[in-house]
Amino acid sequence: MNMNTYVIFRRSGWSSRSELEKAAGRSAQVAQHEMPEQVRWIRSYVTEEVGGRVGTVCVYQATDVGAIAEHARRAGLPCDLVVPVADTVVINEDPAVPA
């Protein structure tokens, strides 16, 4: 099935990293077992939000925006903004996160 690439903003979605980790588990479960032909999670960047909350900027592939929204609904994730990716330009690989 043909998939497009999307960036998903999930602003201030979680109160802690442990809450985010549980949400990530649900997300992976839904993507891998319930919707493997519609969505594919590529990567996420965790953001520090106002008031100590945690958010993410995620890169997914999906058949369409509706599949992204359905995945978020099933996994109980916020889905503040979905933007289609027009092109990818890689200057440097993602840096390793310090331990």
N, C-alpha and C positions, 0 to 999 in steps of 0.2 A: 504494500500500500504506500502511496506517495505521502511523505511527511514534509511539512515546512518547519522552520525554526522560529521560535518565539522567545522573547524576554518577558518574564513575569515579575512584577514588583509586589512584594508582600510586606508592607510597611508596618512596623510595630506589632507584628502578629502574635508575639509570644512574650511572656513575662520573664522567661529565663532560658538559658541554653538547654537545660534538661527538658523543658516543655517543648522546645524546638526539636530536640532529638526524638521525642515521642512522635511528634508530627511528621518528621522525616521518615520514620518507620512506617507510619500509615501511608504516606505518599508513595514510598517504594512498593509497598504491598499492593496498592491499587494499580499502580503503573505496570507492575510485573505480572500480576495475577488476574486482575479484572479487566484491564484495558491495554494489553500488550500490543494490539494492532492499531491503537489510536493515539497513544502517548508514549514518549520516551524521555526520561529525566536525564539530562546531560551533565549539568553541574549547578551548584548554587554558591553564592557569595553571601556570607552572614554579615549583616550590618548592625552597628550599635546605634540604637534609636534614642530619642529623647526620653528621659525618665528611667533609663536603664533597661528599656524594653529591647527586644531583638527582632530584626526583620531579615528578609532575604531578597536578593535579586537572583532569579533562577533562569537557566537556559533549558528549554525543553524543545523537543520535536513533537509535532502533533499533526493529525490530519486536518484540523481546522481549529479556530478559536473556541468553538463549541465543545470540542473534546477537552481543551484546557480547562474550561469552566466546569465541565462534568467531573473531571479528575479532582479539581479543587473541592467541589461539593461532596463527592464520595469520601475524600480523605479528611474533610473538615478543615480545610486550609483557607486563609484569606486569599483573595485574588484581586488586588486593587487596580492593577493595570496590566494589560497584555499588549505587547507591541511586536508585530512581525519583524523579523530580521531580513533586511534587503541584501546584505552582503557581509562577509567576514574578512577583516584585515588583521592579521596576526603579525605584530612587530616583534614581540618577545613572548615566550611561553609564560603561563601563569607562574608567579613566584611561589616558592615553598613558604608555608606558614611557619613562623618560628615556634618551636616547642615551648 
